[in-house]
Amino acid sequence: MAPMGDNVVVSNMKLERMLSMKGGKGEASYANNSQAQAQHARSMLHLLTEALDGVRLSSPELPFVVADLGCSCGSNTIYMVDVIIKHMTKRYEEGGCEPPEFSAFFSDLPSNDFNTLFQLLPPYGGVSMEECLASDNHRSYFAAGVPGSFYRRLFPAKSVDMFYSAFSLHWLSQVPDVVLDKRSTAYNKGKIFIHGAKETTANAYKKQFQSDLGGFMRSRSKEMKSGGSMFLVCLGRTCSDPTDQGGAGLLFGTHFQDAWNDLVKEGLITSEKRDKFNIPVYAPSLDDFKEVVEADGSFIINKLEVFRGGSPLVVNHPGDAAEIGRALANSCRSVSGVLVDAHIGDHLSDELFSRVASRATSQAKELLEQLQFFHIVASLSLA
Ligand SMILES: C[S@@+](CC[C@H](N)C(=O)[O-])C[C@H]1O[C@@H](n2cnc3c(N)ncnc32)[C@H](O)[C@@H]1O
């Protein structure tokens, strides 16, 4: 029996001090495994520009402020901020105004790999605004990183024109305590996610999601300038039953779950150790999301819909089962690897994800056909 607990970072450490996508530029890093998010975000550009068209143009003497919440450490955030700023510049110009200066805040939890992100940022400016807007190798905005949880305040009151957040709000601020409590009816025995779990367990996740999203709405409603706008995208589901988590369910509830069970069967970890690990992700239904926005009451819903995002697996050779297996394991590791490493240590984490890869390889064809993500897309402005 392998030693247990080596390399284990305190398990009850607050999630927000620990959560991040896999940093750096390695094989399982977020920077190298976020092409699917890039594709899904690009397929929604028409919805984003619609939201941007609703932003009120303020005086060009003041900077126009954009904030990306849950920016992570890949190039997607840089691409999207650029799209937003180019679109707003065009709007000012079409209105016969000189565009203002732009300021972009890249915000994420403190353990995000901001260094990798900042290294990806092109340098600021040309000599003039026109020059830097015309050049792809320069940015036309001032950039800053903002560490902190988006479930609380991050910015001064009335300071941000445009909030953007993609593929982030399905991350809960914590795994609900009852889910980890053996005495509770919501205890998620034998499982590491709510897909296919008990109703009580899934309801505890739903409650946590709604309470977190409520905090997000309250904070943004204070920080947004009047006339500002917010464009939000997160994992969602089409089914009303929260124990069916759709694409997120397939990602975390099948091969990943089975790989944890393999470690238990092989005596590498105890079943208690597995049961103490739960993925803090909740893919809401449209109603789950809408209830919170309406209860908060600070925002008008301009658009709220479920959008078919596509597969999270981006592969060069769809007939290559091993490549698909690796893609699933890397995709899963890039987002959950930091939490897994902290729970069972790097060595067992390697073992776990190699089992995810081989299990996924044996079901590659089904995975390519069935693994589809749906997203909740919301465009909101102050009521
Ligand atoms: C999948 S990444 C999304 C990255 C990026 N927006 C994109 O489109 O590729 C999700 C990000 O949300 C961040 N996140 C999760 N919970 C958060 C919270 N409470 N506050 C701020 N960021 C959070 C994670 O750290 C992670 O970087």
The ligand as an SDF file (V2000), in Angstrom:
LIG
                    3D

 27 29  0  0  0  0  0  0  0  0999 V2000
  -12.0580   28.0060  -16.9580 C   0  0  0  0  0  0  0  0  0  0  0  0
  -11.3160   29.4260  -16.3260 S   0  0  0  0  0  0  0  0  0  0  0  0
  -11.9290   30.6440  -17.4390 C   0  0  0  0  0  0  0  0  0  0  0  0
  -10.8550   31.4330  -18.0670 C   0  0  0  0  0  0  0  0  0  0  0  0
  -11.1880   32.4750  -19.1080 C   0  0  0  0  0  0  0  0  0  0  0  0
  -12.2630   33.3470  -18.7160 N   0  0  0  0  0  0  0  0  0  0  0  0
  -11.4230   31.9120  -20.4850 C   0  0  0  0  0  0  0  0  0  0  0  0
  -12.3890   32.3070  -21.1200 O   0  0  0  0  0  0  0  0  0  0  0  0
  -10.6280   31.0830  -20.9500 O   0  0  0  0  0  0  0  0  0  0  0  0
  -12.2130   29.7980  -14.8470 C   0  0  0  0  0  0  0  0  0  0  0  0
  -11.5340   30.8270  -13.9830 C   0  0  0  0  0  0  0  0  0  0  0  0
  -12.4290   31.2650  -12.9650 O   0  0  0  0  0  0  0  0  0  0  0  0
  -11.6720   31.5280  -11.8130 C   0  0  0  0  0  0  0  0  0  0  0  0
  -12.5090   31.5770  -10.6170 N   0  0  0  0  0  0  0  0  0  0  0  0
  -13.1920   30.5750  -10.0380 C   0  0  0  0  0  0  0  0  0  0  0  0
  -13.8180   31.0200   -8.9370 N   0  0  0  0  0  0  0  0  0  0  0  0
  -13.5250   32.3370   -8.8180 C   0  0  0  0  0  0  0  0  0  0  0  0
  -13.8690   33.3400   -7.8820 C   0  0  0  0  0  0  0  0  0  0  0  0
  -14.6470   33.0730   -6.8270 N   0  0  0  0  0  0  0  0  0  0  0  0
  -13.3960   34.5900   -8.0720 N   0  0  0  0  0  0  0  0  0  0  0  0
  -12.5980   34.8850   -9.1400 C   0  0  0  0  0  0  0  0  0  0  0  0
  -12.2260   33.9480  -10.0630 N   0  0  0  0  0  0  0  0  0  0  0  0
  -12.6860   32.6960   -9.9020 C   0  0  0  0  0  0  0  0  0  0  0  0
  -10.6700   30.3880  -11.7920 C   0  0  0  0  0  0  0  0  0  0  0  0
   -9.5650   30.6640  -10.9550 O   0  0  0  0  0  0  0  0  0  0  0  0
  -10.3230   30.2750  -13.2710 C   0  0  0  0  0  0  0  0  0  0  0  0
   -9.1800   31.0100  -13.5910 O   0  0  0  0  0  0  0  0  0  0  0  0
  1  2  1  0
  2  3  1  0
  2 10  1  0
  3  4  1  0
  4  5  1  0
  5  6  1  0
  5  7  1  0
  7  8  2  0
  7  9  1  0
 10 11  1  0
 11 12  1  0
 11 26  1  0
 12 13  1  0
 13 14  1  0
 13 24  1  0
 14 15  1  0
 14 23  1  0
 15 16  2  0
 16 17  1  0
 17 18  1  0
 17 23  2  0
 18 19  1  0
 18 20  2  0
 20 21  1  0
 21 22  2  0
 22 23  1  0
 24 25  1  0
 24 26  1  0
 26 27  1  0
M  CHG  2   2   1   9  -1
M  END
$$$$
